[in-house]
Amino acid sequence: MTVNKTSKSKASSYEAIGEFWDKHDFTEFDDANAPDVDFNVTIAVPIELDLLDAIEEQARLHGVSVETLVNLWLKEKLVTVKTG
């Protein structure tokens, strides 16, 4: 059996790893100086099919992905609304 080499327990079996973590807490090995992890949150927004077709065509014409084009347009719209 191969055990994950990154385990802090230095155990050679899953049972030994279980015993180790029964007696220890992950905070004993937490590095307070380690950088926080950044997460990119992506959500899905329903778009009417005809509208999506038009967006896909514009993205193709501009040589960018649909996601890039939509994000650019939304950012532009927000700037217009804020300064409007």
CORHUBEL-V672155 format. One record per pair of residues at least 4 apart in sequence whose C-alpha atoms are under 6 Angstrom apart, sorted by sequence separation. I is the first residue (numbers start at 1). J is the second residue. D is the distance in Angstrom with one decimal. If there is no record, write none. Layout:
BEGIN
((I	J	D) (I	J	D))
END
This chain:
BEGIN
((59	63	5.9) (80	84	5.3) (11	16	5.5) (59	64	5.2) (11	17	5.5) (59	65	5.7) (59	66	5.4) (56	66	5.8) (59	69	6.0))
END
